[in-house]
Amino acid sequence: MSGKRAFDLIFAAMGLVLFSLLLLIILVLILLEDGTPVVFAQVRIGRHFRPFTLYKLRSMRNGKVTRVGGWLRKTGLDEILQFINVLNGSMSLVGPRPLTREDARRLNLYDENLPRFRLKPGITGMAQLYAGQGFRITQFLERNYLERQSLRLDLMLVLFSLLVNLFGKRRMLVWLRRARNRRVRIKWHRDLLAFLRLHHH
């Protein structure tokens, strides 16, 4: 068993145990608001281009985000069930964003030989943390992770993801931009800022 797989199993198991009571409460809230189903399942493209079923807590009904769903999305709690994906080996805690076949075609990523498909998709990752910044930045971040992947980096990204969920993405990104101490500023973020300056129009 690789170090990354052991890391995934330990943290995913801990996550399910720690969030078990909260998960039960959320399931009840979804049921009370608009009934079943409480789980959203969708086929995504995994490692080596193999399809797998990704699980989330349902946050929409008839194309509209529900009240409970809005809260789940804001806090990232809709992704708790993806710990199951990590335990069954279809996902990792940290990795590229899991894409549907439609998304892969739309983004011109429908190619099993692309480097991103050498890894299991992740619950979190550089691209997920900077979601909404544009396709070019997403590609840069995924390449950056491929080149630098390590248990230390995975741990940093998991911890940063927790802070983002606690304090909000905007606040954390502002903190990173303002960090002056090089020992505080995270290297991938320095690289991202350099990339943005280089490609700024």
C-alpha beads as a LAMMPS data file, in Angstrom:
LAMMPS data file: protein, C-alpha beads

201 atoms
200 bonds

1 atom types
1 bond types

-500.0 500.0 xlo xhi
-500.0 500.0 ylo yhi
-500.0 500.0 zlo zhi

Masses

1 110.0

Atoms # bond

1 1 1 0.000 0.000 0.000
2 1 1 1.394 3.392 -0.977
3 1 1 1.773 6.255 1.478
4 1 1 -0.862 8.271 -0.390
5 1 1 -3.377 5.414 -0.201
6 1 1 -2.756 4.982 3.534
7 1 1 -3.184 8.744 3.991
8 1 1 -6.473 8.598 2.074
9 1 1 -7.841 5.651 4.064
10 1 1 -6.962 7.124 7.456
11 1 1 -8.374 10.583 6.767
12 1 1 -11.485 9.318 4.959
13 1 1 -12.322 6.898 7.781
14 1 1 -11.743 9.637 10.364
15 1 1 -13.895 12.013 8.331
16 1 1 -16.840 9.628 8.182
17 1 1 -16.631 8.957 11.917
18 1 1 -16.288 12.641 12.867
19 1 1 -19.102 13.751 10.570
20 1 1 -21.427 10.785 11.177
21 1 1 -23.809 12.634 13.516
22 1 1 -23.812 15.753 11.339
23 1 1 -24.417 13.559 8.285
24 1 1 -27.468 12.027 9.948
25 1 1 -28.837 15.489 10.762
26 1 1 -28.274 16.667 7.179
27 1 1 -30.057 13.618 5.775
28 1 1 -33.060 14.395 7.970
29 1 1 -33.019 18.070 6.898
30 1 1 -33.006 17.107 3.223
31 1 1 -35.882 14.688 3.788
32 1 1 -37.898 17.290 5.680
33 1 1 -37.344 19.976 3.060
34 1 1 -38.259 18.091 -0.093
35 1 1 -38.100 14.340 0.427
36 1 1 -36.117 11.709 -1.399
37 1 1 -33.659 11.045 -2.878
38 1 1 -31.162 12.392 -0.383
39 1 1 -28.130 11.212 -2.343
40 1 1 -26.988 12.493 -5.730
41 1 1 -25.029 9.946 -7.776
42 1 1 -23.338 10.702 -11.078
43 1 1 -20.846 8.929 -13.330
44 1 1 -17.472 10.668 -13.563
45 1 1 -14.179 9.850 -15.281
46 1 1 -11.575 8.401 -12.947
47 1 1 -7.974 7.276 -13.052
48 1 1 -6.917 5.680 -16.354
49 1 1 -10.138 7.061 -17.853
50 1 1 -12.285 4.505 -16.008
51 1 1 -15.835 5.569 -15.117
52 1 1 -16.956 5.550 -11.490
53 1 1 -19.994 6.701 -9.544
54 1 1 -19.459 9.837 -7.470
55 1 1 -21.692 10.420 -4.447
56 1 1 -22.885 13.726 -3.018
57 1 1 -25.646 14.884 -0.726
58 1 1 -28.400 16.190 -2.972
59 1 1 -28.484 19.985 -3.075
60 1 1 -30.859 20.629 -5.998
61 1 1 -34.429 19.869 -7.023
62 1 1 -35.679 20.412 -10.580
63 1 1 -32.567 22.371 -11.500
64 1 1 -32.788 24.763 -8.539
65 1 1 -30.617 24.822 -5.430
66 1 1 -32.673 24.101 -2.313
67 1 1 -32.371 26.058 0.919
68 1 1 -30.539 23.218 2.660
69 1 1 -28.566 22.628 -0.544
70 1 1 -27.344 26.209 -0.604
71 1 1 -25.968 25.808 2.909
72 1 1 -24.377 22.468 1.999
73 1 1 -22.642 23.954 -1.024
74 1 1 -21.434 27.013 0.859
75 1 1 -19.836 24.867 3.567
76 1 1 -18.689 22.041 1.285
77 1 1 -20.695 19.548 3.339
78 1 1 -22.429 18.236 0.224
79 1 1 -19.193 16.353 -0.476
80 1 1 -19.079 14.348 2.782
81 1 1 -20.233 11.205 0.987
82 1 1 -17.178 11.351 -1.248
83 1 1 -15.265 9.873 1.691
84 1 1 -16.988 6.656 0.553
85 1 1 -15.450 7.134 -2.881
86 1 1 -12.053 7.507 -1.232
87 1 1 -12.530 4.353 0.839
88 1 1 -13.600 2.279 -2.172
89 1 1 -10.563 3.480 -4.109
90 1 1 -12.294 5.413 -6.888
91 1 1 -11.116 8.796 -5.559
92 1 1 -8.363 10.325 -3.470
93 1 1 -8.582 13.084 -0.885
94 1 1 -6.422 15.279 -3.130
95 1 1 -6.319 15.133 -6.904
96 1 1 -7.671 16.620 -10.131
97 1 1 -11.301 17.692 -10.295
98 1 1 -13.557 14.718 -11.183
99 1 1 -15.149 15.430 -14.561
100 1 1 -18.196 14.060 -16.324
101 1 1 -17.702 12.896 -19.905
102 1 1 -19.669 15.933 -21.062
103 1 1 -17.414 18.312 -19.109
104 1 1 -14.296 16.592 -20.434
105 1 1 -15.495 17.004 -24.022
106 1 1 -16.526 20.616 -23.469
107 1 1 -13.129 21.465 -21.964
108 1 1 -11.234 19.539 -24.642
109 1 1 -9.939 17.085 -22.021
110 1 1 -11.526 13.935 -23.415
111 1 1 -8.237 12.081 -23.849
112 1 1 -7.175 9.166 -21.662
113 1 1 -3.491 9.975 -22.301
114 1 1 -3.653 13.349 -20.555
115 1 1 -1.481 13.567 -17.408
116 1 1 -4.520 14.412 -15.217
117 1 1 -5.860 10.877 -15.758
118 1 1 -2.741 9.294 -14.266
119 1 1 -4.133 10.226 -10.856
120 1 1 -7.338 9.481 -9.032
121 1 1 -9.658 12.488 -8.954
122 1 1 -9.800 14.257 -5.604
123 1 1 -12.352 15.663 -3.192
124 1 1 -10.098 18.684 -2.994
125 1 1 -7.061 19.919 -4.860
126 1 1 -5.430 23.026 -6.233
127 1 1 -7.991 23.425 -9.014
128 1 1 -10.929 22.885 -6.647
129 1 1 -9.622 25.496 -4.217
130 1 1 -9.332 28.043 -7.028
131 1 1 -12.620 27.089 -8.703
132 1 1 -14.072 29.792 -10.900
133 1 1 -10.701 31.294 -11.864
134 1 1 -10.829 30.062 -15.458
135 1 1 -9.824 27.003 -17.464
136 1 1 -6.258 28.182 -18.105
137 1 1 -5.578 28.566 -14.381
138 1 1 -7.195 25.194 -13.665
139 1 1 -4.856 23.510 -16.154
140 1 1 -1.850 25.279 -14.648
141 1 1 -2.777 24.172 -11.127
142 1 1 -3.343 20.561 -12.130
143 1 1 0.056 20.437 -13.857
144 1 1 1.598 22.068 -10.792
145 1 1 0.162 19.349 -8.545
146 1 1 1.321 16.566 -10.872
147 1 1 4.873 17.901 -10.695
148 1 1 4.902 18.422 -6.926
149 1 1 2.607 15.775 -5.464
150 1 1 3.697 14.521 -2.060
151 1 1 2.099 13.580 1.249
152 1 1 3.216 16.908 2.691
153 1 1 1.499 18.820 -0.113
154 1 1 -1.637 16.673 0.253
155 1 1 -1.764 17.446 3.970
156 1 1 -1.357 21.184 3.301
157 1 1 -4.161 21.141 0.731
158 1 1 -6.499 19.210 3.044
159 1 1 -5.833 21.643 5.900
160 1 1 -6.245 24.639 3.598
161 1 1 -9.550 23.198 2.368
162 1 1 -10.785 22.939 5.950
163 1 1 -9.820 26.574 6.574
164 1 1 -11.597 27.645 3.382
165 1 1 -14.778 25.905 4.544
166 1 1 -14.486 27.513 7.982
167 1 1 -13.563 31.068 6.989
168 1 1 -14.540 31.321 3.334
169 1 1 -12.503 31.082 0.146
170 1 1 -12.259 34.824 -0.453
171 1 1 -10.864 35.544 3.002
172 1 1 -8.250 32.790 2.736
173 1 1 -7.090 33.906 -0.722
174 1 1 -6.743 37.479 0.526
175 1 1 -4.659 36.195 3.445
176 1 1 -2.370 34.313 1.059
177 1 1 -1.920 37.337 -1.193
178 1 1 -1.001 39.515 1.760
179 1 1 1.385 37.049 3.367
180 1 1 4.839 38.625 3.365
181 1 1 6.853 36.034 5.211
182 1 1 8.213 33.551 2.659
183 1 1 7.990 30.773 5.210
184 1 1 4.276 31.506 5.482
185 1 1 3.480 32.003 1.816
186 1 1 2.795 28.668 0.146
187 1 1 4.952 27.897 -2.880
188 1 1 2.146 26.850 -5.224
189 1 1 0.392 30.135 -4.477
190 1 1 3.542 32.119 -5.310
191 1 1 3.708 30.216 -8.587
192 1 1 0.059 30.980 -9.295
193 1 1 0.563 34.697 -8.703
194 1 1 3.605 34.653 -10.997
195 1 1 1.555 32.835 -13.640
196 1 1 -1.232 35.403 -13.399
197 1 1 1.206 38.306 -13.732
198 1 1 2.852 36.667 -16.752
199 1 1 -0.470 36.084 -18.524
200 1 1 -2.262 39.221 -17.424
201 1 1 -3.709 41.212 -20.308

Bonds

1 1 1 2
2 1 2 3
3 1 3 4
4 1 4 5
5 1 5 6
6 1 6 7
7 1 7 8
8 1 8 9
9 1 9 10
10 1 10 11
11 1 11 12
12 1 12 13
13 1 13 14
14 1 14 15
15 1 15 16
16 1 16 17
17 1 17 18
18 1 18 19
19 1 19 20
20 1 20 21
21 1 21 22
22 1 22 23
23 1 23 24
24 1 24 25
25 1 25 26
26 1 26 27
27 1 27 28
28 1 28 29
29 1 29 30
30 1 30 31
31 1 31 32
32 1 32 33
33 1 33 34
34 1 34 35
35 1 35 36
36 1 36 37
37 1 37 38
38 1 38 39
39 1 39 40
40 1 40 41
41 1 41 42
42 1 42 43
43 1 43 44
44 1 44 45
45 1 45 46
46 1 46 47
47 1 47 48
48 1 48 49
49 1 49 50
50 1 50 51
51 1 51 52
52 1 52 53
53 1 53 54
54 1 54 55
55 1 55 56
56 1 56 57
57 1 57 58
58 1 58 59
59 1 59 60
60 1 60 61
61 1 61 62
62 1 62 63
63 1 63 64
64 1 64 65
65 1 65 66
66 1 66 67
67 1 67 68
68 1 68 69
69 1 69 70
70 1 70 71
71 1 71 72
72 1 72 73
73 1 73 74
74 1 74 75
75 1 75 76
76 1 76 77
77 1 77 78
78 1 78 79
79 1 79 80
80 1 80 81
81 1 81 82
82 1 82 83
83 1 83 84
84 1 84 85
85 1 85 86
86 1 86 87
87 1 87 88
88 1 88 89
89 1 89 90
90 1 90 91
91 1 91 92
92 1 92 93
93 1 93 94
94 1 94 95
95 1 95 96
96 1 96 97
97 1 97 98
98 1 98 99
99 1 99 100
100 1 100 101
101 1 101 102
102 1 102 103
103 1 103 104
104 1 104 105
105 1 105 106
106 1 106 107
107 1 107 108
108 1 108 109
109 1 109 110
110 1 110 111
111 1 111 112
112 1 112 113
113 1 113 114
114 1 114 115
115 1 115 116
116 1 116 117
117 1 117 118
118 1 118 119
119 1 119 120
120 1 120 121
121 1 121 122
122 1 122 123
123 1 123 124
124 1 124 125
125 1 125 126
126 1 126 127
127 1 127 128
128 1 128 129
129 1 129 130
130 1 130 131
131 1 131 132
132 1 132 133
133 1 133 134
134 1 134 135
135 1 135 136
136 1 136 137
137 1 137 138
138 1 138 139
139 1 139 140
140 1 140 141
141 1 141 142
142 1 142 143
143 1 143 144
144 1 144 145
145 1 145 146
146 1 146 147
147 1 147 148
148 1 148 149
149 1 149 150
150 1 150 151
151 1 151 152
152 1 152 153
153 1 153 154
154 1 154 155
155 1 155 156
156 1 156 157
157 1 157 158
158 1 158 159
159 1 159 160
160 1 160 161
161 1 161 162
162 1 162 163
163 1 163 164
164 1 164 165
165 1 165 166
166 1 166 167
167 1 167 168
168 1 168 169
169 1 169 170
170 1 170 171
171 1 171 172
172 1 172 173
173 1 173 174
174 1 174 175
175 1 175 176
176 1 176 177
177 1 177 178
178 1 178 179
179 1 179 180
180 1 180 181
181 1 181 182
182 1 182 183
183 1 183 184
184 1 184 185
185 1 185 186
186 1 186 187
187 1 187 188
188 1 188 189
189 1 189 190
190 1 190 191
191 1 191 192
192 1 192 193
193 1 193 194
194 1 194 195
195 1 195 196
196 1 196 197
197 1 197 198
198 1 198 199
199 1 199 200
200 1 200 201
